[in-house]
Amino acid sequence: MQLNFIANTALASTSGRTLAVIDPSDGQPFDTLQRSNAQDIDHAVHAARQCLDAVWHKLAAAERGRLLMRLSATVLQHADELAALE
């Protein structure tokens, strides 16, 4: 089951509802996603805003760019592993 990832924490939807992910090749469910609601979205936006205000905006633009490039390189380095997880 996939969880929401908010404020560096994996969380179930506050509604407790889920949604099956169906494999189109055989019509069978192969995973479950959280059926997030407005409360979950508000929580995620609030957490993102807190991070932006507390940390991200204090970094120089060049440093933010360097960190994003490093993240991009790491994702590319592990693309096959990430695709397998999908």
Phi, psi and omega in degrees: 000132177275137178250161171289146177244103185231130178055044177064027181223136175277123186227144170283157177297146179294338178284338184076003182268150178230171181225127180287141173260122186258133175283116183293342181286333181226359178074010183263143175291140179232354177197173179226137177249157174287137175264083186291154180236186182301324179296319178296317180296315178301319179298315180295317180295318179298316179296318179296319179295319179299316179296315179302311183290324185278325190232301193300315184290343180281345179278145175294153181304320180297322179291318176300317178298317179298317180294320178293322177295321178295318177298315179301315180297320180293318178298314179298321180298327184249023184303317181296318179295317180295321178296322179294326178292327181300000000 
